[in-house]
Amino acid sequence: MRILVISNLYPSERHPDFGTFIAARVEALRRAGAEVQVVAITRPKAHKERGRKYASLVIRASAAAVGARVRRTGKIDVVEAHIAFPTGVIAAPIARFLGCPLVLFAHGSDVIVIPWRSRMSAAMARRVFGAADLILANSPFLAGEIRRRFNPDPTRLRVLSPGINYDMFAAGDDPPGGRQGILFVGRLVPEKGVGVLLEAITKMALPPAWNPALTVAGDGPIRSALESRARELGVYATFAGPQTPKQVADLMRRAAIVVVPSVSQEGLGLVALEAMASGALVVASRAGGLEETVLEGSTGFLALPGDPASLAAGIQRALAVLADPGALAELRLTAANAARAHDVNAVARASLDLYGGLRRGTPHVG
């Protein structure tokens, strides 16, 4: 099976943390036997140049489609678009030109935020979601939002995790001296809630051995402001910058607690799943799909979005479990089993099963 992936984010050597979940999916599809061609944006700054960014994506996706048509062995079986909107606006005519099914993979903001910035965007999004042969939502929460906002044919909507590289993140033995510190992984933008996390840390007493108390892995437009805020609050924080998936896995296996303090709704929360696989305890906001993955006291701990006191209380509950070896082992096992259900290789095989039905001319996958 040949799949053309069109994406508005994808990692590169220079930007290794930009859309890593899509690259992991592509590699898993290839391991499962698919031939995958990728046309993608690989520079985060391109998002500030929307016209140029999408013009480039149109040109390169069109070139790939024309190339596939003129080569006898180049037939594309499925066009898969990430993020569903607005990338689907480009992918839909490409799929029509190629005469193959269009799959929209929805991740969160492409359903909840981006389509509603203007009436024109909303109209375009409704048209694109209506044109898709298959819509993949990364969580039950997001599937519900798609049904509520776009009312697609229910036979064309499926819940499918993008997947995590479970084997890469899976916990081994704890490092000598034990796990230490709090870790945040993600883009440094206001909606990810790092500022709330800094405030929360000032409201508790962390183990003195945790030096630094907080490691921040990622980059973004508010990094300098967050570094200044950490100094103002007296929070000893290391800002590690962008990290490759392997580097993130190493950080997670050394961290005691991974915090996902989002202040806006998350479609799923892959960082939480990766942390659960790694053996770190997860404290996350009650924000969209995070509540479906992080179950209070079972696979992690939950806090109110944007509330430093609530987040501090969640971290304190995690600290209490860290001090109880029996409770810690039980929670780690439950969390790891939940994360294993999102293994990217199993997800890739499930995807190809779905796509096989599409390729046989049954776009309504029942």
Secondary structure, DSSP 8 states (H G I E B T S, - for coil): -EEEEEES----SSSTTSSHHHHHHHHHHHHTT-EEEEEE---GGGGG-HHHHHHHHHHHHHHHHHHHHHSTT----EEEEESHHHHHHHHHHHHHHHT--EEEEE-SHHHHTGGGSSHHHHHHHHHHHHH-SEEEESSHHHHHHHHHHH---GGGEEE----B-HHHH---S--TT---SEEEES--SGGG-HHHHHHHHTTS---TT-SSSEEEE---TTHHHHHHHHHHHT--EEEEE---HHHHHHHHHH-SEEEE--SS-BSS-HHHHHHHHHT-EEEEES-BTHHHHS-BTTTBEEE-TT-HHHHHHHHHHHHHHHT-HHHHHHHHHHHHHHHHTTBHHHHHHHHHHHHHHHHTT--S--
